[in-house]
Amino acid sequence: MHYHQYYPVDVVNGPGTRATLFVSGCEHQCRGCYNQSTWRLDSGHPFDQAMSDRVIADLNDPRIKRRGLSLSGGDPLHPANLADVLALVKRVRAECPGKDIWCWTGYRLEELSPAQQEVVSLIDALIDGRFEQALADPGLVWRGSSNQIIHRFRLDDDV
């Protein structure tokens, strides 16, 4: 897997202060996408053990309390990204107690493959659906277009 950008401190992509990883690779290539530079699977930088370790260290850094990890892109659920995304999500669950995980994907929840569902079974929120330019609404929170749905899998009192 490659990643295009990593923000160790982010207050835009999900609730609270977070770490956000923008992975590379998206087969949806939605018209009007604000992140077209992430479409190619090989864009950006290789995601390696050092980067995985950095994400975990940042999430556990007591100097800047982060609520959790956001995975965006590109598409974290692109088939070529699944093994590395699953490994990272499992590490966050095991090594970062109390942190939530949010994920954005162009796939719809009901069309996910078993491998994609395995990742989703370990996260707290999934924002699904392709970006539809005709349904774009800058007033939406954490979504670009009104067809996209925020699925919350764990209860969250302050969101």
Chimera marker file (.cmm) of the C-alpha trace (Angstrom):
<marker_set name="trace">
<marker id="1" x="0.000" y="0.000" z="0.000" r="1" g="1" b="0" radius="0.5"/>
<marker id="2" x="1.005" y="3.597" z="-0.529" r="1" g="1" b="0" radius="0.5"/>
<marker id="3" x="-0.197" y="6.622" z="1.358" r="1" g="1" b="0" radius="0.5"/>
<marker id="4" x="-0.466" y="10.077" z="-0.062" r="1" g="1" b="0" radius="0.5"/>
<marker id="5" x="-0.508" y="12.159" z="3.099" r="1" g="1" b="0" radius="0.5"/>
<marker id="6" x="-0.452" y="11.732" z="6.845" r="1" g="1" b="0" radius="0.5"/>
<marker id="7" x="-1.628" y="14.360" z="9.311" r="1" g="1" b="0" radius="0.5"/>
<marker id="8" x="-0.571" y="13.523" z="12.871" r="1" g="1" b="0" radius="0.5"/>
<marker id="9" x="-2.916" y="16.241" z="14.175" r="1" g="1" b="0" radius="0.5"/>
<marker id="10" x="-6.199" y="16.812" z="12.338" r="1" g="1" b="0" radius="0.5"/>
<marker id="11" x="-9.456" y="18.422" z="13.472" r="1" g="1" b="0" radius="0.5"/>
<marker id="12" x="-11.336" y="18.231" z="10.142" r="1" g="1" b="0" radius="0.5"/>
<marker id="13" x="-11.717" y="14.543" z="9.281" r="1" g="1" b="0" radius="0.5"/>
<marker id="14" x="-13.917" y="13.194" z="12.052" r="1" g="1" b="0" radius="0.5"/>
<marker id="15" x="-14.795" y="14.189" z="15.594" r="1" g="1" b="0" radius="0.5"/>
<marker id="16" x="-12.205" y="15.667" z="17.908" r="1" g="1" b="0" radius="0.5"/>
<marker id="17" x="-8.475" y="15.812" z="17.384" r="1" g="1" b="0" radius="0.5"/>
<marker id="18" x="-7.310" y="12.870" z="15.286" r="1" g="1" b="0" radius="0.5"/>
<marker id="19" x="-4.513" y="11.353" z="13.257" r="1" g="1" b="0" radius="0.5"/>
<marker id="20" x="-5.511" y="11.039" z="9.586" r="1" g="1" b="0" radius="0.5"/>
<marker id="21" x="-4.009" y="8.804" z="6.918" r="1" g="1" b="0" radius="0.5"/>
<marker id="22" x="-4.852" y="9.403" z="3.261" r="1" g="1" b="0" radius="0.5"/>
<marker id="23" x="-4.098" y="6.178" z="1.421" r="1" g="1" b="0" radius="0.5"/>
<marker id="24" x="-3.412" y="5.979" z="-2.308" r="1" g="1" b="0" radius="0.5"/>
<marker id="25" x="-5.592" y="4.173" z="-4.812" r="1" g="1" b="0" radius="0.5"/>
<marker id="26" x="-9.198" y="4.712" z="-5.810" r="1" g="1" b="0" radius="0.5"/>
<marker id="27" x="-11.078" y="2.959" z="-8.568" r="1" g="1" b="0" radius="0.5"/>
<marker id="28" x="-14.179" y="5.161" z="-8.232" r="1" g="1" b="0" radius="0.5"/>
<marker id="29" x="-12.544" y="8.331" z="-9.578" r="1" g="1" b="0" radius="0.5"/>
<marker id="30" x="-15.605" y="10.450" z="-8.826" r="1" g="1" b="0" radius="0.5"/>
<marker id="31" x="-16.160" y="13.539" z="-10.930" r="1" g="1" b="0" radius="0.5"/>
<marker id="32" x="-15.400" y="16.599" z="-8.802" r="1" g="1" b="0" radius="0.5"/>
<marker id="33" x="-13.268" y="14.686" z="-6.294" r="1" g="1" b="0" radius="0.5"/>
<marker id="34" x="-11.136" y="17.097" z="-4.272" r="1" g="1" b="0" radius="0.5"/>
<marker id="35" x="-8.389" y="14.495" z="-3.847" r="1" g="1" b="0" radius="0.5"/>
<marker id="36" x="-7.669" y="13.271" z="-7.391" r="1" g="1" b="0" radius="0.5"/>
<marker id="37" x="-3.944" y="13.109" z="-6.664" r="1" g="1" b="0" radius="0.5"/>
<marker id="38" x="-4.631" y="10.016" z="-4.512" r="1" g="1" b="0" radius="0.5"/>
<marker id="39" x="-6.264" y="7.937" z="-7.266" r="1" g="1" b="0" radius="0.5"/>
<marker id="40" x="-3.153" y="6.085" z="-8.450" r="1" g="1" b="0" radius="0.5"/>
<marker id="41" x="-2.194" y="3.103" z="-6.286" r="1" g="1" b="0" radius="0.5"/>
<marker id="42" x="1.491" y="4.024" z="-6.478" r="1" g="1" b="0" radius="0.5"/>
<marker id="43" x="1.176" y="7.743" z="-5.698" r="1" g="1" b="0" radius="0.5"/>
<marker id="44" x="2.739" y="9.108" z="-2.574" r="1" g="1" b="0" radius="0.5"/>
<marker id="45" x="4.939" y="7.039" z="-0.294" r="1" g="1" b="0" radius="0.5"/>
<marker id="46" x="5.155" y="3.332" z="0.559" r="1" g="1" b="0" radius="0.5"/>
<marker id="47" x="3.323" y="2.512" z="3.784" r="1" g="1" b="0" radius="0.5"/>
<marker id="48" x="5.889" y="0.605" z="5.814" r="1" g="1" b="0" radius="0.5"/>
<marker id="49" x="6.474" y="-0.581" z="9.367" r="1" g="1" b="0" radius="0.5"/>
<marker id="50" x="7.995" y="2.767" z="10.338" r="1" g="1" b="0" radius="0.5"/>
<marker id="51" x="4.872" y="4.623" z="9.210" r="1" g="1" b="0" radius="0.5"/>
<marker id="52" x="2.606" y="2.171" z="11.017" r="1" g="1" b="0" radius="0.5"/>
<marker id="53" x="4.715" y="2.638" z="14.162" r="1" g="1" b="0" radius="0.5"/>
<marker id="54" x="4.440" y="6.426" z="13.797" r="1" g="1" b="0" radius="0.5"/>
<marker id="55" x="0.635" y="6.291" z="13.627" r="1" g="1" b="0" radius="0.5"/>
<marker id="56" x="0.500" y="4.161" z="16.774" r="1" g="1" b="0" radius="0.5"/>
<marker id="57" x="2.985" y="6.420" z="18.593" r="1" g="1" b="0" radius="0.5"/>
<marker id="58" x="1.028" y="9.535" z="17.632" r="1" g="1" b="0" radius="0.5"/>
<marker id="59" x="-2.260" y="8.037" z="18.809" r="1" g="1" b="0" radius="0.5"/>
<marker id="60" x="-0.653" y="7.211" z="22.154" r="1" g="1" b="0" radius="0.5"/>
<marker id="61" x="1.235" y="10.510" z="22.561" r="1" g="1" b="0" radius="0.5"/>
<marker id="62" x="0.012" y="12.050" z="25.847" r="1" g="1" b="0" radius="0.5"/>
<marker id="63" x="1.151" y="15.566" z="24.838" r="1" g="1" b="0" radius="0.5"/>
<marker id="64" x="-1.578" y="15.848" z="22.178" r="1" g="1" b="0" radius="0.5"/>
<marker id="65" x="-4.648" y="13.823" z="23.093" r="1" g="1" b="0" radius="0.5"/>
<marker id="66" x="-6.132" y="12.322" z="19.961" r="1" g="1" b="0" radius="0.5"/>
<marker id="67" x="-9.573" y="10.802" z="19.892" r="1" g="1" b="0" radius="0.5"/>
<marker id="68" x="-8.723" y="8.368" z="17.123" r="1" g="1" b="0" radius="0.5"/>
<marker id="69" x="-7.636" y="7.539" z="13.605" r="1" g="1" b="0" radius="0.5"/>
<marker id="70" x="-9.292" y="8.602" z="10.361" r="1" g="1" b="0" radius="0.5"/>
<marker id="71" x="-8.664" y="6.631" z="7.172" r="1" g="1" b="0" radius="0.5"/>
<marker id="72" x="-9.395" y="8.380" z="3.897" r="1" g="1" b="0" radius="0.5"/>
<marker id="73" x="-7.883" y="8.588" z="0.480" r="1" g="1" b="0" radius="0.5"/>
<marker id="74" x="-7.952" y="7.462" z="-2.213" r="1" g="1" b="0" radius="0.5"/>
<marker id="75" x="-9.949" y="4.605" z="-0.785" r="1" g="1" b="0" radius="0.5"/>
<marker id="76" x="-8.835" y="2.604" z="2.260" r="1" g="1" b="0" radius="0.5"/>
<marker id="77" x="-11.127" y="-0.234" z="1.152" r="1" g="1" b="0" radius="0.5"/>
<marker id="78" x="-9.590" y="-0.508" z="-2.325" r="1" g="1" b="0" radius="0.5"/>
<marker id="79" x="-8.766" y="-4.229" z="-2.716" r="1" g="1" b="0" radius="0.5"/>
<marker id="80" x="-5.041" y="-3.484" z="-3.027" r="1" g="1" b="0" radius="0.5"/>
<marker id="81" x="-5.078" y="-1.644" z="0.331" r="1" g="1" b="0" radius="0.5"/>
<marker id="82" x="-7.015" y="-4.133" z="2.424" r="1" g="1" b="0" radius="0.5"/>
<marker id="83" x="-4.161" y="-6.180" z="3.910" r="1" g="1" b="0" radius="0.5"/>
<marker id="84" x="-2.270" y="-3.127" z="5.176" r="1" g="1" b="0" radius="0.5"/>
<marker id="85" x="-5.392" y="-1.293" z="6.331" r="1" g="1" b="0" radius="0.5"/>
<marker id="86" x="-6.577" y="-4.385" z="8.206" r="1" g="1" b="0" radius="0.5"/>
<marker id="87" x="-3.178" y="-4.768" z="9.888" r="1" g="1" b="0" radius="0.5"/>
<marker id="88" x="-3.187" y="-1.096" z="10.926" r="1" g="1" b="0" radius="0.5"/>
<marker id="89" x="-6.750" y="-1.243" z="12.252" r="1" g="1" b="0" radius="0.5"/>
<marker id="90" x="-5.902" y="-4.355" z="14.265" r="1" g="1" b="0" radius="0.5"/>
<marker id="91" x="-2.840" y="-2.607" z="15.708" r="1" g="1" b="0" radius="0.5"/>
<marker id="92" x="-4.905" y="0.431" z="16.708" r="1" g="1" b="0" radius="0.5"/>
<marker id="93" x="-7.441" y="-1.827" z="18.423" r="1" g="1" b="0" radius="0.5"/>
<marker id="94" x="-4.703" y="-3.747" z="20.259" r="1" g="1" b="0" radius="0.5"/>
<marker id="95" x="-2.282" y="-0.924" z="21.107" r="1" g="1" b="0" radius="0.5"/>
<marker id="96" x="-4.425" y="2.207" z="21.411" r="1" g="1" b="0" radius="0.5"/>
<marker id="97" x="-7.218" y="1.516" z="23.898" r="1" g="1" b="0" radius="0.5"/>
<marker id="98" x="-10.111" y="3.926" z="23.772" r="1" g="1" b="0" radius="0.5"/>
<marker id="99" x="-9.287" y="5.315" z="20.322" r="1" g="1" b="0" radius="0.5"/>
<marker id="100" x="-11.969" y="5.286" z="17.646" r="1" g="1" b="0" radius="0.5"/>
<marker id="101" x="-11.480" y="4.588" z="13.941" r="1" g="1" b="0" radius="0.5"/>
<marker id="102" x="-13.356" y="6.351" z="11.147" r="1" g="1" b="0" radius="0.5"/>
<marker id="103" x="-13.097" y="5.341" z="7.500" r="1" g="1" b="0" radius="0.5"/>
<marker id="104" x="-14.257" y="6.921" z="4.231" r="1" g="1" b="0" radius="0.5"/>
<marker id="105" x="-14.933" y="4.776" z="1.162" r="1" g="1" b="0" radius="0.5"/>
<marker id="106" x="-16.601" y="5.101" z="-2.211" r="1" g="1" b="0" radius="0.5"/>
<marker id="107" x="-18.077" y="1.620" z="-1.833" r="1" g="1" b="0" radius="0.5"/>
<marker id="108" x="-21.560" y="1.244" z="-0.365" r="1" g="1" b="0" radius="0.5"/>
<marker id="109" x="-21.899" y="-0.779" z="2.823" r="1" g="1" b="0" radius="0.5"/>
<marker id="110" x="-24.169" y="-3.331" z="1.159" r="1" g="1" b="0" radius="0.5"/>
<marker id="111" x="-21.692" y="-4.021" z="-1.673" r="1" g="1" b="0" radius="0.5"/>
<marker id="112" x="-18.607" y="-4.706" z="0.441" r="1" g="1" b="0" radius="0.5"/>
<marker id="113" x="-16.676" y="-7.923" z="-0.118" r="1" g="1" b="0" radius="0.5"/>
<marker id="114" x="-15.977" y="-10.252" z="2.822" r="1" g="1" b="0" radius="0.5"/>
<marker id="115" x="-12.416" y="-8.846" z="3.058" r="1" g="1" b="0" radius="0.5"/>
<marker id="116" x="-13.742" y="-5.276" z="3.160" r="1" g="1" b="0" radius="0.5"/>
<marker id="117" x="-16.343" y="-6.290" z="5.752" r="1" g="1" b="0" radius="0.5"/>
<marker id="118" x="-13.553" y="-7.672" z="7.943" r="1" g="1" b="0" radius="0.5"/>
<marker id="119" x="-11.996" y="-4.193" z="8.107" r="1" g="1" b="0" radius="0.5"/>
<marker id="120" x="-15.384" y="-2.565" z="8.724" r="1" g="1" b="0" radius="0.5"/>
<marker id="121" x="-16.108" y="-4.983" z="11.590" r="1" g="1" b="0" radius="0.5"/>
<marker id="122" x="-13.223" y="-3.365" z="13.493" r="1" g="1" b="0" radius="0.5"/>
<marker id="123" x="-14.010" y="0.322" z="12.973" r="1" g="1" b="0" radius="0.5"/>
<marker id="124" x="-16.365" y="2.742" z="14.697" r="1" g="1" b="0" radius="0.5"/>
<marker id="125" x="-17.762" y="4.693" z="11.749" r="1" g="1" b="0" radius="0.5"/>
<marker id="126" x="-17.893" y="4.242" z="7.989" r="1" g="1" b="0" radius="0.5"/>
<marker id="127" x="-18.786" y="7.036" z="5.601" r="1" g="1" b="0" radius="0.5"/>
<marker id="128" x="-19.797" y="5.244" z="2.433" r="1" g="1" b="0" radius="0.5"/>
<marker id="129" x="-20.747" y="6.078" z="-1.122" r="1" g="1" b="0" radius="0.5"/>
<marker id="130" x="-19.183" y="7.785" z="-4.079" r="1" g="1" b="0" radius="0.5"/>
<marker id="131" x="-18.945" y="11.550" z="-4.147" r="1" g="1" b="0" radius="0.5"/>
<marker id="132" x="-21.760" y="12.813" z="-6.391" r="1" g="1" b="0" radius="0.5"/>
<marker id="133" x="-21.044" y="16.308" z="-7.665" r="1" g="1" b="0" radius="0.5"/>
<marker id="134" x="-24.738" y="17.003" z="-8.314" r="1" g="1" b="0" radius="0.5"/>
<marker id="135" x="-25.458" y="16.212" z="-4.644" r="1" g="1" b="0" radius="0.5"/>
<marker id="136" x="-22.487" y="18.147" z="-3.230" r="1" g="1" b="0" radius="0.5"/>
<marker id="137" x="-23.283" y="20.229" z="-0.168" r="1" g="1" b="0" radius="0.5"/>
<marker id="138" x="-20.571" y="22.144" z="1.693" r="1" g="1" b="0" radius="0.5"/>
<marker id="139" x="-22.851" y="22.288" z="4.737" r="1" g="1" b="0" radius="0.5"/>
<marker id="140" x="-22.689" y="18.554" z="5.331" r="1" g="1" b="0" radius="0.5"/>
<marker id="141" x="-20.551" y="17.358" z="8.218" r="1" g="1" b="0" radius="0.5"/>
<marker id="142" x="-17.879" y="14.755" z="7.301" r="1" g="1" b="0" radius="0.5"/>
<marker id="143" x="-19.446" y="14.091" z="3.874" r="1" g="1" b="0" radius="0.5"/>
<marker id="144" x="-19.110" y="15.755" z="0.514" r="1" g="1" b="0" radius="0.5"/>
<marker id="145" x="-22.459" y="14.832" z="-1.016" r="1" g="1" b="0" radius="0.5"/>
<marker id="146" x="-25.865" y="14.004" z="0.414" r="1" g="1" b="0" radius="0.5"/>
<marker id="147" x="-25.916" y="10.433" z="-0.923" r="1" g="1" b="0" radius="0.5"/>
<marker id="148" x="-23.058" y="9.484" z="1.374" r="1" g="1" b="0" radius="0.5"/>
<marker id="149" x="-24.100" y="7.869" z="4.640" r="1" g="1" b="0" radius="0.5"/>
<marker id="150" x="-22.386" y="7.948" z="8.026" r="1" g="1" b="0" radius="0.5"/>
<marker id="151" x="-22.743" y="4.492" z="9.580" r="1" g="1" b="0" radius="0.5"/>
<marker id="152" x="-21.905" y="4.442" z="13.284" r="1" g="1" b="0" radius="0.5"/>
<marker id="153" x="-21.200" y="0.973" z="14.605" r="1" g="1" b="0" radius="0.5"/>
<marker id="154" x="-20.448" y="1.918" z="18.208" r="1" g="1" b="0" radius="0.5"/>
<marker id="155" x="-22.412" y="4.367" z="20.316" r="1" g="1" b="0" radius="0.5"/>
<marker id="156" x="-20.795" y="7.748" z="20.746" r="1" g="1" b="0" radius="0.5"/>
<marker id="157" x="-22.403" y="10.183" z="23.191" r="1" g="1" b="0" radius="0.5"/>
<marker id="158" x="-20.534" y="13.320" z="22.180" r="1" g="1" b="0" radius="0.5"/>
<marker id="159" x="-20.851" y="13.204" z="18.376" r="1" g="1" b="0" radius="0.5"/>
<link id1="1" id2="2" r="1" g="1" b="0" radius="0.2"/>
<link id1="2" id2="3" r="1" g="1" b="0" radius="0.2"/>
<link id1="3" id2="4" r="1" g="1" b="0" radius="0.2"/>
<link id1="4" id2="5" r="1" g="1" b="0" radius="0.2"/>
<link id1="5" id2="6" r="1" g="1" b="0" radius="0.2"/>
<link id1="6" id2="7" r="1" g="1" b="0" radius="0.2"/>
<link id1="7" id2="8" r="1" g="1" b="0" radius="0.2"/>
<link id1="8" id2="9" r="1" g="1" b="0" radius="0.2"/>
<link id1="9" id2="10" r="1" g="1" b="0" radius="0.2"/>
<link id1="10" id2="11" r="1" g="1" b="0" radius="0.2"/>
<link id1="11" id2="12" r="1" g="1" b="0" radius="0.2"/>
<link id1="12" id2="13" r="1" g="1" b="0" radius="0.2"/>
<link id1="13" id2="14" r="1" g="1" b="0" radius="0.2"/>
<link id1="14" id2="15" r="1" g="1" b="0" radius="0.2"/>
<link id1="15" id2="16" r="1" g="1" b="0" radius="0.2"/>
<link id1="16" id2="17" r="1" g="1" b="0" radius="0.2"/>
<link id1="17" id2="18" r="1" g="1" b="0" radius="0.2"/>
<link id1="18" id2="19" r="1" g="1" b="0" radius="0.2"/>
<link id1="19" id2="20" r="1" g="1" b="0" radius="0.2"/>
<link id1="20" id2="21" r="1" g="1" b="0" radius="0.2"/>
<link id1="21" id2="22" r="1" g="1" b="0" radius="0.2"/>
<link id1="22" id2="23" r="1" g="1" b="0" radius="0.2"/>
<link id1="23" id2="24" r="1" g="1" b="0" radius="0.2"/>
<link id1="24" id2="25" r="1" g="1" b="0" radius="0.2"/>
<link id1="25" id2="26" r="1" g="1" b="0" radius="0.2"/>
<link id1="26" id2="27" r="1" g="1" b="0" radius="0.2"/>
<link id1="27" id2="28" r="1" g="1" b="0" radius="0.2"/>
<link id1="28" id2="29" r="1" g="1" b="0" radius="0.2"/>
<link id1="29" id2="30" r="1" g="1" b="0" radius="0.2"/>
<link id1="30" id2="31" r="1" g="1" b="0" radius="0.2"/>
<link id1="31" id2="32" r="1" g="1" b="0" radius="0.2"/>
<link id1="32" id2="33" r="1" g="1" b="0" radius="0.2"/>
<link id1="33" id2="34" r="1" g="1" b="0" radius="0.2"/>
<link id1="34" id2="35" r="1" g="1" b="0" radius="0.2"/>
<link id1="35" id2="36" r="1" g="1" b="0" radius="0.2"/>
<link id1="36" id2="37" r="1" g="1" b="0" radius="0.2"/>
<link id1="37" id2="38" r="1" g="1" b="0" radius="0.2"/>
<link id1="38" id2="39" r="1" g="1" b="0" radius="0.2"/>
<link id1="39" id2="40" r="1" g="1" b="0" radius="0.2"/>
<link id1="40" id2="41" r="1" g="1" b="0" radius="0.2"/>
<link id1="41" id2="42" r="1" g="1" b="0" radius="0.2"/>
<link id1="42" id2="43" r="1" g="1" b="0" radius="0.2"/>
<link id1="43" id2="44" r="1" g="1" b="0" radius="0.2"/>
<link id1="44" id2="45" r="1" g="1" b="0" radius="0.2"/>
<link id1="45" id2="46" r="1" g="1" b="0" radius="0.2"/>
<link id1="46" id2="47" r="1" g="1" b="0" radius="0.2"/>
<link id1="47" id2="48" r="1" g="1" b="0" radius="0.2"/>
<link id1="48" id2="49" r="1" g="1" b="0" radius="0.2"/>
<link id1="49" id2="50" r="1" g="1" b="0" radius="0.2"/>
<link id1="50" id2="51" r="1" g="1" b="0" radius="0.2"/>
<link id1="51" id2="52" r="1" g="1" b="0" radius="0.2"/>
<link id1="52" id2="53" r="1" g="1" b="0" radius="0.2"/>
<link id1="53" id2="54" r="1" g="1" b="0" radius="0.2"/>
<link id1="54" id2="55" r="1" g="1" b="0" radius="0.2"/>
<link id1="55" id2="56" r="1" g="1" b="0" radius="0.2"/>
<link id1="56" id2="57" r="1" g="1" b="0" radius="0.2"/>
<link id1="57" id2="58" r="1" g="1" b="0" radius="0.2"/>
<link id1="58" id2="59" r="1" g="1" b="0" radius="0.2"/>
<link id1="59" id2="60" r="1" g="1" b="0" radius="0.2"/>
<link id1="60" id2="61" r="1" g="1" b="0" radius="0.2"/>
<link id1="61" id2="62" r="1" g="1" b="0" radius="0.2"/>
<link id1="62" id2="63" r="1" g="1" b="0" radius="0.2"/>
<link id1="63" id2="64" r="1" g="1" b="0" radius="0.2"/>
<link id1="64" id2="65" r="1" g="1" b="0" radius="0.2"/>
<link id1="65" id2="66" r="1" g="1" b="0" radius="0.2"/>
<link id1="66" id2="67" r="1" g="1" b="0" radius="0.2"/>
<link id1="67" id2="68" r="1" g="1" b="0" radius="0.2"/>
<link id1="68" id2="69" r="1" g="1" b="0" radius="0.2"/>
<link id1="69" id2="70" r="1" g="1" b="0" radius="0.2"/>
<link id1="70" id2="71" r="1" g="1" b="0" radius="0.2"/>
<link id1="71" id2="72" r="1" g="1" b="0" radius="0.2"/>
<link id1="72" id2="73" r="1" g="1" b="0" radius="0.2"/>
<link id1="73" id2="74" r="1" g="1" b="0" radius="0.2"/>
<link id1="74" id2="75" r="1" g="1" b="0" radius="0.2"/>
<link id1="75" id2="76" r="1" g="1" b="0" radius="0.2"/>
<link id1="76" id2="77" r="1" g="1" b="0" radius="0.2"/>
<link id1="77" id2="78" r="1" g="1" b="0" radius="0.2"/>
<link id1="78" id2="79" r="1" g="1" b="0" radius="0.2"/>
<link id1="79" id2="80" r="1" g="1" b="0" radius="0.2"/>
<link id1="80" id2="81" r="1" g="1" b="0" radius="0.2"/>
<link id1="81" id2="82" r="1" g="1" b="0" radius="0.2"/>
<link id1="82" id2="83" r="1" g="1" b="0" radius="0.2"/>
<link id1="83" id2="84" r="1" g="1" b="0" radius="0.2"/>
<link id1="84" id2="85" r="1" g="1" b="0" radius="0.2"/>
<link id1="85" id2="86" r="1" g="1" b="0" radius="0.2"/>
<link id1="86" id2="87" r="1" g="1" b="0" radius="0.2"/>
<link id1="87" id2="88" r="1" g="1" b="0" radius="0.2"/>
<link id1="88" id2="89" r="1" g="1" b="0" radius="0.2"/>
<link id1="89" id2="90" r="1" g="1" b="0" radius="0.2"/>
<link id1="90" id2="91" r="1" g="1" b="0" radius="0.2"/>
<link id1="91" id2="92" r="1" g="1" b="0" radius="0.2"/>
<link id1="92" id2="93" r="1" g="1" b="0" radius="0.2"/>
<link id1="93" id2="94" r="1" g="1" b="0" radius="0.2"/>
<link id1="94" id2="95" r="1" g="1" b="0" radius="0.2"/>
<link id1="95" id2="96" r="1" g="1" b="0" radius="0.2"/>
<link id1="96" id2="97" r="1" g="1" b="0" radius="0.2"/>
<link id1="97" id2="98" r="1" g="1" b="0" radius="0.2"/>
<link id1="98" id2="99" r="1" g="1" b="0" radius="0.2"/>
<link id1="99" id2="100" r="1" g="1" b="0" radius="0.2"/>
<link id1="100" id2="101" r="1" g="1" b="0" radius="0.2"/>
<link id1="101" id2="102" r="1" g="1" b="0" radius="0.2"/>
<link id1="102" id2="103" r="1" g="1" b="0" radius="0.2"/>
<link id1="103" id2="104" r="1" g="1" b="0" radius="0.2"/>
<link id1="104" id2="105" r="1" g="1" b="0" radius="0.2"/>
<link id1="105" id2="106" r="1" g="1" b="0" radius="0.2"/>
<link id1="106" id2="107" r="1" g="1" b="0" radius="0.2"/>
<link id1="107" id2="108" r="1" g="1" b="0" radius="0.2"/>
<link id1="108" id2="109" r="1" g="1" b="0" radius="0.2"/>
<link id1="109" id2="110" r="1" g="1" b="0" radius="0.2"/>
<link id1="110" id2="111" r="1" g="1" b="0" radius="0.2"/>
<link id1="111" id2="112" r="1" g="1" b="0" radius="0.2"/>
<link id1="112" id2="113" r="1" g="1" b="0" radius="0.2"/>
<link id1="113" id2="114" r="1" g="1" b="0" radius="0.2"/>
<link id1="114" id2="115" r="1" g="1" b="0" radius="0.2"/>
<link id1="115" id2="116" r="1" g="1" b="0" radius="0.2"/>
<link id1="116" id2="117" r="1" g="1" b="0" radius="0.2"/>
<link id1="117" id2="118" r="1" g="1" b="0" radius="0.2"/>
<link id1="118" id2="119" r="1" g="1" b="0" radius="0.2"/>
<link id1="119" id2="120" r="1" g="1" b="0" radius="0.2"/>
<link id1="120" id2="121" r="1" g="1" b="0" radius="0.2"/>
<link id1="121" id2="122" r="1" g="1" b="0" radius="0.2"/>
<link id1="122" id2="123" r="1" g="1" b="0" radius="0.2"/>
<link id1="123" id2="124" r="1" g="1" b="0" radius="0.2"/>
<link id1="124" id2="125" r="1" g="1" b="0" radius="0.2"/>
<link id1="125" id2="126" r="1" g="1" b="0" radius="0.2"/>
<link id1="126" id2="127" r="1" g="1" b="0" radius="0.2"/>
<link id1="127" id2="128" r="1" g="1" b="0" radius="0.2"/>
<link id1="128" id2="129" r="1" g="1" b="0" radius="0.2"/>
<link id1="129" id2="130" r="1" g="1" b="0" radius="0.2"/>
<link id1="130" id2="131" r="1" g="1" b="0" radius="0.2"/>
<link id1="131" id2="132" r="1" g="1" b="0" radius="0.2"/>
<link id1="132" id2="133" r="1" g="1" b="0" radius="0.2"/>
<link id1="133" id2="134" r="1" g="1" b="0" radius="0.2"/>
<link id1="134" id2="135" r="1" g="1" b="0" radius="0.2"/>
<link id1="135" id2="136" r="1" g="1" b="0" radius="0.2"/>
<link id1="136" id2="137" r="1" g="1" b="0" radius="0.2"/>
<link id1="137" id2="138" r="1" g="1" b="0" radius="0.2"/>
<link id1="138" id2="139" r="1" g="1" b="0" radius="0.2"/>
<link id1="139" id2="140" r="1" g="1" b="0" radius="0.2"/>
<link id1="140" id2="141" r="1" g="1" b="0" radius="0.2"/>
<link id1="141" id2="142" r="1" g="1" b="0" radius="0.2"/>
<link id1="142" id2="143" r="1" g="1" b="0" radius="0.2"/>
<link id1="143" id2="144" r="1" g="1" b="0" radius="0.2"/>
<link id1="144" id2="145" r="1" g="1" b="0" radius="0.2"/>
<link id1="145" id2="146" r="1" g="1" b="0" radius="0.2"/>
<link id1="146" id2="147" r="1" g="1" b="0" radius="0.2"/>
<link id1="147" id2="148" r="1" g="1" b="0" radius="0.2"/>
<link id1="148" id2="149" r="1" g="1" b="0" radius="0.2"/>
<link id1="149" id2="150" r="1" g="1" b="0" radius="0.2"/>
<link id1="150" id2="151" r="1" g="1" b="0" radius="0.2"/>
<link id1="151" id2="152" r="1" g="1" b="0" radius="0.2"/>
<link id1="152" id2="153" r="1" g="1" b="0" radius="0.2"/>
<link id1="153" id2="154" r="1" g="1" b="0" radius="0.2"/>
<link id1="154" id2="155" r="1" g="1" b="0" radius="0.2"/>
<link id1="155" id2="156" r="1" g="1" b="0" radius="0.2"/>
<link id1="156" id2="157" r="1" g="1" b="0" radius="0.2"/>
<link id1="157" id2="158" r="1" g="1" b="0" radius="0.2"/>
<link id1="158" id2="159" r="1" g="1" b="0" radius="0.2"/>
</marker_set>
